[in-house]
Amino acid sequence: MLESRFQNLVATKRLPDPLVVQLRRFTTLLIEQGYADQTVRLKVKLVTDFGQWLKRSGTAVANLDEPLAEAFLKRKLRERRGDFRTLQQFLDHLRRQNLIPARNLPRDRTPLADILDGYETHLSTERGLVAHTIQGYQSFVRKFLQERFRGQSLLLKALKASDVSDFILRHAPSMAARRAQTMTSAFRSFFRFLFQKRELQVNLAASVPTVANWRLSTVPKYLTPREVERVLKACNRRTVTGRRDYTILLLLARLGLRAGEVVALQLEDINWRAGEILVRGKGLLHDRMPVPLDVGQALASYLRRDRPRCQTRRVFVCMKAPRRGFAHPSTLSTIVRRAIARADLHPPLKGAHLLRHSLATSLLRSGATMGEIGEVLRHRASSTTEIYAKVDFEGLRSLAHLWPIGGNQ
């Protein structure tokens, strides 16, 4: 319901009739999304001016689109930063109400775009890959083709095995081994697609080199319990954002949740009476985990005092309007990196997964078994937990043999 302080602002008869109702709804939406009163006033004033300009020019509401919004802004004597974005918001609102046609974006009809579109359809419909994987595969393929045919026509039949190996040798050294493996997987998939479509006479998938990444070859990166506490204390809990970030870090550090699991946490996932939360894990698997006392206190305090009123059911939301859940788990890695920097720590790994590794390492050194650690981390296979055996230096030391000294051995 439109709050009384904005009633007079949108009560105007100088707008096209369909826009009067929609402007009221748009105003209510802005309020619900957490925009400040002054920001709402500025946005509504701009949309009102836009509607009056449309009425004077005799433009039908059904004909509204981005070029018209740009034409209106060019006629304004003074344009503020973000004005076009506000009009874009309003146009998107009208589209959701089916009052104007969907946005007609110009289609990229270059040969590169055509082949990438076909590959995207192949990955989605025939391979059944998720959008995130498709996007990653396409980015590697696009970069490869752009470098290979820079300033030339896209002639796929001209591709050679040496083009592939040269590209991988040039870029793989600057990547993590896992990412480089993803790149080679993308190339094998792409060349099989081209061979299937008869764009290639030879299947170049067999010529894609492999990237070595031996399982269990590295030691997990982790923080000591004292360093974890330094990271937690580095949050400024005198601010709303600081208290939200502190709660997020506690969930990562005490329960070993993955970043995506914290992002996906819903209000109804918290069972206060039982003292547990529902974790929406990998592979669409759900688990229930007990909530430690300090995590529960921080979570309750955040929800009572700091979480803004908004439409989303996500527990953790953006503090700036529009109020919504985090768009991607990478946001949590950013929160962790900033906390680590404030704590003046310099581990080689600074993402959200560092706290999960740190919990597992701490449990192991406190005497927990591999099975218990796997249960806390919700590993489906015991082999996934094996890597943490390598950080039990005391246990490994007891198995080590003395190095032979002298020439008699």
Residue pairs with C-beta under 8 A, 6 or more apart in sequence:
1 28
2 10
2 24
2 27
2 28
2 31
3 31
5 37
6 27
6 31
6 40
6 41
6 44
9 27
9 41
9 44
9 45
9 48
10 20
10 23
10 24
10 27
10 44
10 48
12 20
12 48
12 52
13 20
14 51
14 52
14 55
15 23
15 48
15 51
15 52
15 55
16 51
16 54
16 55
16 60
16 61
18 61
18 99
19 51
19 54
19 61
22 93
22 94
22 97
22 99
23 44
23 47
23 48
23 51
25 93
25 97
26 44
26 47
26 89
26 90
26 93
27 40
27 44
29 93
30 39
30 40
30 43
30 44
30 321
31 40
32 310
32 311
33 310
33 311
33 321
33 322
33 323
33 324
34 308
34 309
34 310
34 320
34 321
34 322
34 323
35 43
35 321
35 322
36 321
39 321
42 80
42 86
43 86
43 89
46 80
46 83
46 86
46 87
47 86
47 87
47 90
49 72
49 76
50 69
50 72
50 87
50 90
53 72
53 75
54 61
54 64
54 68
54 72
59 68
61 94
61 99
61 100
62 99
62 100
62 101
63 100
64 91
64 94
64 100
65 91
65 100
65 101
65 103
65 104
66 87
66 88
66 91
66 103
69 84
69 87
69 88
69 91
70 84
72 87
73 79
73 83
73 84
73 87
76 83
91 100
91 103
94 100
95 101
95 102
95 103
107 113
110 154
111 153
111 154
112 142
112 145
112 146
112 149
112 154
115 145
115 154
115 156
115 199
116 138
116 141
116 142
118 193
118 197
119 137
119 138
119 141
119 190
119 193
120 134
120 138
122 193
123 129
123 133
123 134
123 137
123 189
124 134
127 189
129 137
136 182
136 186
137 185
137 186
137 189
137 190
140 182
140 183
140 186
140 187
141 186
141 187
141 190
144 164
144 167
144 187
145 154
147 167
148 159
148 163
148 167
149 155
156 194
156 199
156 200
157 199
157 200
157 201
159 200
159 204
160 204
161 204
161 207
164 187
164 191
164 204
164 207
164 208
164 209
165 207
165 208
165 209
168 180
168 183
168 184
168 187
168 208
168 209
168 211
171 180
171 183
172 180
172 183
172 211
175 183
177 211
177 212
177 213
178 213
180 211
180 213
181 211
181 213
183 211
184 208
184 209
184 210
184 211
187 204
187 205
187 208
188 205
188 208
189 205
191 200
191 203
191 204
191 205
191 208
192 203
192 205
194 200
194 204
195 202
195 203
195 204
195 205
216 386
216 387
216 390
219 390
219 391
220 357
220 360
220 361
220 387
220 388
220 390
220 391
221 347
221 348
221 349
221 354
221 357
222 347
222 354
222 357
222 358
222 360
222 361
222 362
222 391
223 231
223 345
223 347
223 354
223 355
223 358
224 358
224 362
225 358
225 362
227 343
227 345
227 358
228 253
228 355
228 358
228 362
230 343
230 345
231 249
231 253
231 336
231 339
231 340
231 343
231 345
231 355
232 246
232 249
232 250
232 253
232 339
233 343
234 339
234 340
234 342
234 343
235 242
235 243
235 245
235 246
235 249
235 339
235 342
236 242
237 243
237 246
240 305
240 306
240 319
241 319
243 298
243 301
243 302
243 305
243 306
244 302
244 306
244 307
244 316
244 319
245 335
245 338
245 339
246 298
247 295
247 298
247 299
247 301
247 302
247 316
248 262
248 316
248 332
248 335
249 335
249 336
249 339
249 355
250 294
250 295
250 298
250 299
251 257
251 262
251 265
251 295
251 299
252 259
252 262
252 332
252 336
252 352
252 355
252 356
253 355
253 358
253 359
254 292
254 294
254 295
254 359
255 279
255 289
255 291
255 292
255 295
255 359
255 376
256 355
256 356
256 359
256 360
256 376
256 377
257 279
257 356
258 281
258 282
258 329
258 352
258 353
258 356
259 329
259 330
259 332
259 333
259 351
259 352
259 353
260 282
260 329
261 279
261 280
261 281
262 316
262 329
262 332
262 352
263 314
263 316
263 325
263 326
263 328
263 329
263 331
263 332
264 280
264 314
265 277
265 279
265 280
265 314
265 315
265 316
266 278
266 313
266 314
266 315
267 303
267 313
267 314
267 315
268 313
269 277
269 278
269 279
269 280
269 315
270 277
270 278
270 291
270 299
270 315
271 277
271 278
271 288
272 300
275 290
275 291
275 296
276 288
276 289
276 290
276 291
277 288
277 289
277 291
278 286
278 287
278 288
279 286
279 287
279 288
279 289
279 378
280 286
281 287
281 378
283 380
285 378
285 380
287 378
291 299
299 315
303 315
307 315
307 316
307 317
308 317
308 319
308 323
309 323
310 317
310 323
310 324
311 323
311 324
312 323
312 324
312 325
314 324
314 325
314 326
316 325
316 326
317 323
317 324
317 325
317 326
318 324
318 325
318 326
326 332
329 352
332 352
333 350
333 351
333 352
335 352
336 350
336 351
336 352
336 354
336 355
337 350
337 351
340 347
340 350
340 354
347 354
349 357
356 377
357 388
359 376
359 377
360 373
360 376
360 377
360 385
360 388
361 388
361 391
363 372
363 373
363 376
364 370
364 373
364 388
364 389
364 391
364 392
365 391
365 392
365 394
368 376
370 382
370 385
370 386
370 388
370 389
371 382
371 385
373 385
373 388
374 382
374 384
374 385
377 384
377 385
379 385
389 395
389 396
390 396
